[in-house]
Amino acid sequence: MEKLSTSERVRLMKKHLGDASDVRFWKLSGASKSVVGQWVSGEIKNISPRYAYTLEENTSFKAKWIMLCEGPQTSDMQKEVIPAAAIPYRKSVQAVIDLMLHSDEVTQGYIRGIVAATIKEELAQTSTKDNQKKIAGRTGTR
């Protein structure tokens, strides 16, 4: 099996990260916009350890794979995705807090948006259920 080039690895990581823009990717890697552009174009053939380890800290990708295309591509922790509904509420809140504490500003913004949307949806569902109970109580039906 032929190893992926730096350009191919960067494109794959960006796709895995939700088609991350160059701006988001350079923030995750700590590299400049120019350097990210050169990785994508293939002008720079290798990713230096400082960028690889920064990416490892900010994503599930392993530094060795990022630099050399060797070893596991991602950390074992990221392989199993547990649905939020399966985690007790208290653990969910702690997980979000831990994630926020260990994330960069861009990721924190995404997390805030997801949390806000989730809360809004929960409030809407709760409100709908309460309204249905009130209506059922007024009409004598349940």
N, C-alpha and C positions, 0 to 999 in steps of 0.2 A: 504494500500500500504506500503510495507516494505521499510525502508530507505536504501539508498545506503551506503556501507561501505566507509571508507576513501580511500581505494585502488580503489574501483569502481569510486568514484568521481574524483580522480586524473586521472585515465585512461580516463574518459569521458571528462575532461577538456583538456587533452593532445590531444585527438581525435578532439575535437572542434577547437583546436588551430592548426590544420593541422598535427596531429600526431607528436606533438612537441617532440623532443628528451629530455632525462633527463637533458641534459646540458641547453637547451633553457628553460625548465620548471624551473630549479633551479634558473636561472637568473631572470625569471619573478616573482618567489616567494620570492627570497632573501634567500632561504634555501640552505644548502650545497648539493652536489651531493649525498652524503651518506643519508641524510635525505629524499630526494626525492625517492631514491631507497627503503628506508624503508617504505615510504608511499605506493609505488607501490606494494611492497611485502606483506604489511599488518603488518609488524613488529611494526610500529608506528600506533596506532589506532586513534589518533586525530591530527588535524592540529592546531597549536597554532595561537592565534589571530594575532600576528605580521606577520606571513606568509600569513594568510588569507587576511588581509587588504592590504598587498603588492600585492597579486594576484588580489584583487579587483581593486587596482589602475592601474594595468598593463593589465588587461583583462576586459571582460564584466561580469565576474562571481561575484556574491555577496558574501561578507565575511561570512554572517550568513549561507548561503547555503554551502559554502566551509567547514565551521567548523562543522555544525550540521545537514546538509541536511534538513534545514527548510527554509521556505519562498521562494521567487522567486529565481530561479537559476541564472538568468542574469538580468542586468539592463534594464529598459524599453527603454533606448536610443539605445540599440543594436538590438531591435526587428525588426525595419523597416530599411531595407537596401535600400538606394537611389542610383540608378545607377549614375556613375560619369557623364555620358552624360546629365543627367537631371539637373545637377547643373551648373549654369553659370561659365565660366572659372575663373573669379576673385574669386568666392567663393571656387572653387576647390583648387586654389593655397593657399588661406587662411586656408582652412581645412587641407591641407598637412603641412603647416607651424605649425599650432596649434598642430597637431598630433606629429610632430617631436619634438616640445618643451616639450611635456609631455610623451615621450616614452623613454624606455631604449635603450642601444646601439644596442642590437640585433634587436629590432623592427625598429630602425632607419635604420639599414642596409637593412632590407627587404623593407622599404619604398623607400630608395634611388634606389634600384634595380627596383622596380615597376615604379617609376617615370622615370628612365632612359629608361626602355623598352617602356614606353608609348610615351616618346618624340621621341625615335628612330622610332617607328611605325608611329607616326604622320608625321615625316619628310619624311619617305618612301612614305606615301600616298600622301603628298603634292608634292613630287618630281615626282611621277608617274603621277599625274594629270597635273602638269606643262609640263611634257614631252609629254603627250597625246595632250595637247593644241598646243604645238610647232609642233608636227607631223601633226596634223589636219590643222594647218595654212600653212604648207609647201605644203601639198597635195591639199589644197583647200576644204577639207571636214570638217564637224563639227558634 
